Amino acid sequence: LNVTFQGEEGIDAGGVTREWYMVMAREVFNPNLALFVQVPEGGSTFQPNPNSVVQSDRGVNHLDYFRFVGRVVGKALHDGQLIDAYFTRSFYKHLLGQALTYEDIEGVDPEYYKNLLWMLQNDITDVLDLTFTAETDFFGRKELVELAPGGKDLRVTEANKRQYVDAIARHRMTTSIRQQISAFTQGFWELVPRHLIQLFNDHELELLISGLPDIDLDDLRANTE
């Protein structure tokens, strides 16, 4: 890849290419583009926006955007360039084709993970009033999605709570964004064959794509002994 910015002359000795990838990352993860969302809210990691279909109103199918972004990230990895953004742990696992567990939702929503963990560790009989459904919010329009056949009439009990936890976690990390994940991985695997990256785990893949995150030394000192 050889990059020349319009209106700027110069030889690309590597710095211009790095800048191009940085510019691309800023645009791709721009919240106004609505392709990715920061999770947890206001956090520093990204996963596909379940409402990204709104981008299709611009005349380009939103899944084409994800396919393109997957190619860009794959090209960056191929070229040894780092992307200035970090995905959720669950998204790296999707890129690797690895199975997810409910514990992976901790990286998406730590507080929600604590609630699910509490459910599993305590008797919920006559405590929680839940059904096998999840609420979606499409710019203020709320709908219920069934997590299992007949889910709106299936109550969560002490006996089936583990199935509920698995189902709601799967919905948050996979089902609600399945099309976006599929388009991104399709583009990514075009540049980086799937069998080659399966040698790595999710932590290693994160380092390969984005490098080490910035470390806040003051925060580290305040929260360690």
Buried (B, 14 or more C-beta within 10 A) or exposed (E): EEBEEEEEEEEBEEEBBBEBBBEBBEEBBEEEBBBBBBBBEEBEBBBBBBBBBBBEEEEEEBBEBBBBBBBBBBBBBEEEBBBBBBBBBBBBBBBBEBEBBBBBBBBBBEEBBEEBBEBEEEEBEEEBEBBBBBEBEEEEEEEEBBBBEEBEEBEBEBEBBEBBBBBBBBBBBBBBBBBBBBBBBBBBBEBBEEEEBEEBEBEEBBEBBBEEEEEEEEEEEEEEE
